[in-house]
Amino acid sequence: FARYVARRAPSDGPVNIAIGHAVSPDDADIIAATLKDYMSNIEQLTISELGAAFGVHGGPGTLVVAVQPARDVPGSGS
């Protein structure tokens, strides 16, 4: 799954990645580490628990990965 995400993620600039998990923090840590191995352009990586809406449909063990191009936010000083 990490390789699939890395191949499709933008590679022309920094990206932010969010990983959501349903009662599977160890799996989220593994995919985060693997993504870091595959991708050198990760600016920020966040891991959090999924809410009930995702959890009820995916069940325990569900992982969700979101990739967003990182960019300066006006007024942030970045």
Summary of the structure (lengths in Angstrom):
residues: 78
radius of gyration: 13.5
end to end distance: 31.6
largest distance: 40.3
contacts: 204
relative contact order: 0.30
helix: 36%
strand: 28%
